[in-house]
């Protein structure tokens, strides 16, 4: 019996659309496991590759984040021009193979190149996914769709810490493992193979079951012709709404600085201040990520949609502002209390609110950007956010600890200082950006209303039209 198509129903069911969200979320889970699993295996990797702390920090941060941020722009350009599922599938396969290559690395250079590959591959996922979801869901449902997709980051991050904690415990019993064909390798190398290779199956499922959705919200030039995809046009569009994007990009980037600070330095704080073992820190933070952060990211998307339904065109910006206000006190205080349970309780609240910017920042960008620019505008944001939040934020914590406070045990104070400044800046910029965002949305809505909708299904020759969707399967 054939599955009923959506246009035969009184109301859209969005069954296929939610399937796309879930398969993208699964890819996001694997991406964060592959990205974060390195963090808790610092000691065996340093020992076996004979590298320093500085070299390890380059593997964990620079090699991944720089190439993730920089390569996001050209890959986003391709996503705005060609079939997005193909680009995502290629990215999944690339980062999965690169993660497995980390397990085969025998020295610092090989590991550095492999981590570069992880960053380049993962740069294909989010911009293209954001663009697809904007075509699959109406504006008032987009926040929840992006929120569910964003759950993958914290599910993956939590699993990475749990896996890392398990491997650290496992290393006490076995130093090497013998695998047929491959031979004898170290236990931490097995971990990279285990988490990396299954991604190939995800890439295969993606390319076989997801098709490029019809592009909506395409803009036309003065002659009525569809405007071409162009990085220059995307940058000009950002410039035409520079006040809005300045507040958005910088506000959510400082918000992300607090999130990255929490995720990167919390294990070190509990190890140094409360005497946790690395395994205990991994299990504790992994559990918190799986509970508090996943709940928070869904709550942020729900709040954004609810505000939009109530007529607040600045709903995503307002939801981000509310989250930043809720984040301020617990993010600063959890390192300053001496009771472990009180500290963990404050950390849970901080992680909950720290997750709000993932769906809200994305929903705001996709609401405003024309279709031909959605992935590129998202890539610019990810570039700014990664460089400020991940690159600058985590390094500033280390500099304050090493150069100002001159004590590794003072990392909690450093975190509080950075979290206080970053969150206050996020609150101010998001508050300031709400009015600019409302004006920008009104301007773009009026512009779209003057031009008839462009039917990309008649012109997009790059779409994999020979691939059936679940609605078309008998």
C-alpha positions in Angstrom: 0.0 0.0 0.0 1.5 3.3 -1.0 2.2 5.9 1.7 -0.1 8.9 1.3 1.5 12.0 -0.1 1.4 15.1 1.9 -0.8 17.1 -0.4 -3.6 14.5 0.1 -3.8 15.3 3.8 -5.7 18.1 5.4 -2.7 19.0 7.4 1.0 18.4 6.7 2.3 15.4 8.6 6.0 16.3 8.2 6.9 12.6 8.6 9.6 12.7 5.9 10.9 16.0 7.1 11.4 14.8 10.7 13.1 11.7 9.2 15.6 14.1 7.6 16.1 15.9 10.9 16.8 12.6 12.7 19.3 11.3 10.1 21.1 14.7 10.2 21.1 14.6 14.0 22.6 11.1 13.9 25.3 12.4 11.7 25.9 15.3 14.1 26.2 12.8 17.0 29.0 11.0 15.1 30.7 14.3 14.3 30.9 15.3 17.9 32.0 11.9 19.1 34.8 12.0 16.4 35.6 15.6 17.4 35.7 15.3 21.2 36.9 11.8 21.8 40.5 13.1 21.8 40.0 15.2 24.9 40.2 12.6 27.6 43.0 10.5 26.0 45.6 13.1 26.4 48.1 11.1 28.5 48.3 7.9 26.4 48.5 9.9 23.2 51.2 12.1 24.6 53.2 9.1 25.8 52.9 7.0 22.7 53.4 9.8 20.1 56.0 11.5 22.4 54.5 15.0 22.1 54.2 17.9 24.4 51.2 19.6 25.9 51.5 22.4 23.3 51.5 19.9 20.5 48.5 18.1 21.9 46.6 21.5 22.2 47.3 22.0 18.5 45.8 18.6 17.7 42.7 19.3 19.9 42.0 22.9 18.9 44.0 24.5 16.1 44.2 21.6 13.6 40.5 21.0 13.8 38.9 24.4 14.5 40.9 26.4 12.0 40.2 24.1 9.0 36.6 23.6 10.2 36.1 27.4 10.2 38.0 28.3 7.0 36.8 25.4 4.8 33.2 26.1 5.9 33.0 29.0 3.4 33.8 27.3 0.1 31.9 24.2 1.2 28.9 26.4 2.0 29.1 28.0 -1.4 28.8 24.5 -2.9 25.9 23.7 -0.6 24.0 26.8 -1.9 24.6 25.8 -5.5 24.5 22.0 -5.7 22.6 19.1 -4.1 23.1 19.4 -0.3 22.6 15.7 0.6 25.5 14.7 -1.6 27.8 17.3 0.0 26.8 16.2 3.5 27.4 12.5 2.6 30.8 13.3 1.2 31.6 15.2 4.4 30.5 12.4 6.6 32.6 9.9 4.7 35.6 12.2 4.8 35.6 12.9 8.6 34.9 9.3 9.4 37.9 8.1 7.4 40.0 10.9 8.9 38.9 9.8 12.5 40.0 6.3 11.7 43.3 7.7 10.3 43.9 9.3 13.8 43.9 5.7 15.1 46.6 4.7 12.6 48.8 7.8 13.3 52.3 7.0 14.4 53.6 10.6 15.0 52.5 14.2 15.5 52.4 15.2 11.8 50.2 12.2 10.8 47.8 13.0 13.6 47.8 16.7 12.7 46.9 16.0 9.1 44.2 13.5 10.2 42.6 16.1 12.5 42.6 18.6 9.7 40.6 16.0 7.7 38.1 15.7 10.5 37.7 19.5 10.5 37.2 19.8 6.8 34.7 16.9 6.6 32.6 18.3 9.5 32.5 21.7 7.9 30.1 20.2 5.3 27.4 19.2 7.8 25.8 22.1 9.6 25.6 24.9 6.9 24.0 22.5 4.4 21.7 21.0 7.0 20.5 24.4 8.2 19.7 25.3 4.6 17.8 22.1 4.0 15.7 22.4 7.2 14.8 25.9 6.2 13.3 24.6 3.0 11.6 21.6 4.8 9.9 23.5 7.6 7.8 26.7 7.9 9.3 29.5 10.0 7.2 28.7 13.1 8.5 25.1 13.2 12.1 25.8 12.3 13.3 26.4 15.9 12.2 22.9 17.1 13.6 21.2 14.0 17.0 22.9 14.5 16.8 22.2 18.2 16.3 18.4 17.6 19.2 18.5 15.1 21.4 20.3 17.6 20.7 17.7 20.2 23.3 15.6 18.3 26.1 17.9 19.4 25.6 17.3 23.1 24.6 13.6 22.7 27.9 13.2 20.7 29.9 15.3 23.1 28.5 13.3 26.1 29.2 10.0 24.4 32.7 11.2 23.6 33.4 11.9 27.3 31.9 8.6 28.4 33.9 6.7 25.8 37.0 8.5 26.8 36.4 7.7 30.5 35.9 4.1 29.6 39.1 3.9 27.6 41.1 5.5 30.4 39.8 2.7 32.7 40.4 0.1 30.1 44.0 1.1 29.6 44.8 0.0 33.2 44.2 -3.6 32.1 45.5 -3.7 28.5 48.0 -1.5 26.7 47.6 -3.1 23.2 45.0 -5.0 21.2 45.6 -7.4 18.3 43.2 -7.0 15.3 43.3 -9.4 12.3 44.9 -7.9 9.2 45.8 -4.7 11.0 48.0 -6.3 13.7 48.8 -5.1 17.2 47.8 -1.5 18.0 47.3 0.5 21.2 44.0 0.7 22.9 43.4 4.4 22.3 44.0 3.7 18.6 41.2 1.1 18.7 38.9 3.8 20.0 39.4 6.0 16.9 38.6 3.0 14.7 35.5 2.1 16.6 34.0 5.6 16.5 35.2 6.5 13.0 34.4 3.7 10.7 30.6 3.4 11.4 30.2 6.9 9.9 30.6 5.4 6.4 27.3 3.6 6.9 25.6 6.9 7.9 27.0 8.5 4.7 25.5 5.6 2.6 22.1 5.8 4.3 22.1 9.6 3.8 22.8 9.6 0.1 20.3 6.8 -0.5 17.3 8.1 1.4 17.6 11.9 1.5 16.9 14.1 -1.5 17.6 17.7 -2.1 14.4 19.7 -1.1 13.0 22.3 -3.3 14.6 25.6 -2.6 12.3 28.2 -1.2 12.8 31.9 -0.7 15.0 32.4 -3.7 15.6 36.0 -4.6 15.5 37.6 -8.1 17.3 40.5 -9.6 15.6 43.6 -11.1 14.9 41.8 -14.4 13.0 39.0 -12.6 15.8 36.4 -13.1 17.0 34.2 -10.2 20.1 35.6 -8.7 23.2 33.4 -9.0 24.9 31.9 -5.9 27.8 34.1 -5.1 30.1 34.6 -2.1 30.3 38.3 -3.0 26.5 38.6 -2.9 26.3 36.8 0.4 28.9 39.2 1.9 27.0 42.2 0.4 23.8 40.9 2.0 25.5 40.7 5.4 26.8 44.2 4.8 23.3 45.5 4.0 22.2 44.3 7.4 25.5 44.9 9.1 24.0 46.1 12.4 21.8 43.0 12.7 24.6 40.6 11.8 27.2 42.3 13.9 24.9 41.9 17.0 24.0 38.4 16.0 27.4 37.1 15.1 29.2 38.7 18.0 26.5 38.2 20.5 26.1 34.5 19.9 29.9 34.1 19.5 30.4 35.4 23.0 27.6 33.1 24.2 29.5 30.3 22.5 32.7 31.4 24.3 31.0 30.5 27.6 29.8 27.2 26.3 33.2 26.2 25.0 34.8 27.4 28.2 32.5 25.1 30.2 33.1 22.1 27.9 36.8 22.5 27.6 37.9 23.4 31.1 35.4 21.8 33.4 37.2 18.5 33.5 40.4 20.2 34.5 38.6 22.2 37.2 37.1 19.1 38.9 40.4 17.2 38.6 42.4 20.0 40.1 40.0 21.4 42.6 37.9 18.4 43.8 40.4 15.6 43.1 38.5 13.8 40.4 40.3 11.2 38.3 40.1 11.7 34.5 37.7 8.8 34.4 35.4 10.3 37.0 35.5 13.7 35.1 34.6 12.0 31.9 31.7 10.1 33.3 30.4 13.2 35.2 30.6 15.7 32.3 29.4 13.1 29.8 26.2 12.5 31.9 25.6 16.2 32.4 25.9 16.8 28.6 23.5 14.0 27.8 20.9 15.4 30.3 21.2 19.1 30.8 22.5 20.2 27.4 20.1 18.1 25.4 17.2 19.4 27.4 18.5 23.0 27.0 18.9 22.9 23.3 15.4 21.6 22.8 14.0 24.2 25.2 15.8 26.9 23.3 14.2 25.8 20.0 10.7 25.5 21.6 11.0 28.9 23.2 12.0 30.5 19.8 9.0 28.9 18.1 6.6 29.8 20.8 7.7 33.5 20.7 7.3 33.5 16.9 3.8 32.0 17.1 2.9 34.8 19.5 3.9 37.4 16.9 7.4 38.2 18.1 9.4 38.4 14.9 12.5 38.7 17.0 11.7 35.4 18.7 15.0 33.7 18.1 17.0 36.7 19.3 14.8 37.1 22.4 15.1 33.4 23.2 18.9 33.7 23.0 18.8 36.7 25.3 16.7 34.9 27.9 19.1 32.0 27.8 22.1 34.2 28.3 20.5 35.9 31.3 19.8 32.5 32.8 23.4 31.4 32.1 25.1 34.4 33.8 25.0 33.5 37.5 25.5 29.7 37.4 28.3 29.9 34.9 30.2 32.3 37.2 29.4 30.7 40.5 29.9 26.9 40.0 33.6 27.2 40.3 33.4 29.4 43.4 31.5 27.2 45.8 33.4 24.7 47.9 30.6 22.1 48.2 30.9 19.5 45.4 27.1 18.9 45.1 26.4 22.6 45.0 29.0 23.0 42.3 27.6 20.2 40.2 24.0 21.5 40.6 25.1 25.0 39.4 27.0 23.3 36.5 23.8 21.5 35.4 21.9 24.8 35.3 24.7 26.5 33.4 24.9 23.8 30.8 21.1 23.9 30.3 21.2 27.6 29.5 24.5 27.4 27.6 22.8 25.2 25.0 20.2 27.9 24.0 22.2 29.5 21.2 22.4 26.5 19.0 18.8 26.5 17.8 18.2 30.2 18.3 21.2 31.5 16.4 20.4 29.2 13.5 16.7 30.0 13.4 17.5 33.7 13.3 20.0 33.4 10.4 17.7 31.1 8.3 14.7 33.4 8.8 16.6 36.4 7.4 18.9 34.9 4.7 17.7 34.4 1.1 17.9 30.7 0.0 21.0 31.2 -2.3 22.9 32.5 0.7 21.7 30.5 3.7 24.6 28.0 3.9 27.2 30.7 3.3 25.8 33.1 5.9 25.8 30.2 8.3 29.4 29.4 7.4 30.4 33.0 8.2 28.8 32.7 11.6 30.5 29.4 12.3 33.8 31.0 11.2 33.4 33.9 13.7 31.9 31.7 16.4 34.7 29.1 16.3 37.5 31.7 16.1 36.1 33.8 19.0 34.4 31.1 21.1 36.7 28.1 20.7 40.0 29.8 19.5 40.1 32.9 21.7 37.9 31.9 24.7 39.6 28.6 25.7 43.1 30.2 25.2 42.3 33.2 27.3 41.4 30.9 30.2 44.8 29.2 30.0 46.6 32.6 29.7 44.9 34.0 32.8 45.7 30.8 34.7 49.4 30.6 33.6 50.4 34.3 33.3 48.2 36.2 35.7 47.2 33.8 38.5 50.3 31.5 38.0 48.7 28.4 39.4 47.0 25.5 37.7 44.6 25.1 40.6 43.3 28.7 39.9 41.7 27.5 36.6 38.2 27.9 38.3 38.8 31.6 38.9 40.0 32.0 35.2 36.8 30.3 34.0 34.6 32.6 36.2 36.3 35.7 34.8 35.9 34.7 31.2 32.4 33.4 31.7 31.4 36.7 33.4 32.8 38.9 30.6 31.6 36.8 27.7 28.1 36.3 29.0 27.6 40.0 29.8 28.8 40.9 26.3 26.3 38.3 24.9 23.4 39.8 26.9 24.2 43.3 25.7 24.7 42.5 22.1 21.6 40.2 21.8 19.5 42.9 23.6 20.8 45.5 21.2 20.3 43.3 18.2 16.6 42.6 18.7 15.4 45.9 17.2 17.9 45.6 14.3 16.7 42.1 13.6 13.0 43.1 13.6 13.8 45.8 11.0 15.8 43.5 8.8 13.1 40.8 8.8 10.5 43.3 7.9 12.6 44.7 5.1 13.3 41.2 3.7 9.6 40.1 4.0 8.5 43.1 2.1 11.1 42.4 -0.6 10.0 38.8 -0.9 6.3 39.9 -1.1 7.0 42.0 -4.2 8.5 39.0 -6.1 6.7 35.8 -7.0 8.0 32.6 -5.5 10.6 30.9 -7.7 10.1 27.2 -8.3 13.5 25.6 -8.1 12.3 22.1 -8.9 12.0 23.2 -12.6 15.5 24.5 -12.7 17.7 22.8 -10.1 19.4 20.2 -12.3 21.7 19.2 -9.5 19.0 17.6 -7.4 19.1 13.8 -7.1 15.6 13.4 -8.6 16.2 9.7 -9.2 16.3 9.0 -5.5 12.9 8.2 -4.0 11.6 9.7 -0.8 9.8 7.7 1.9 6.5 9.3 0.7 7.1 7.8 -2.8 7.9 4.3 -1.6 5.2 1.8 -2.1 
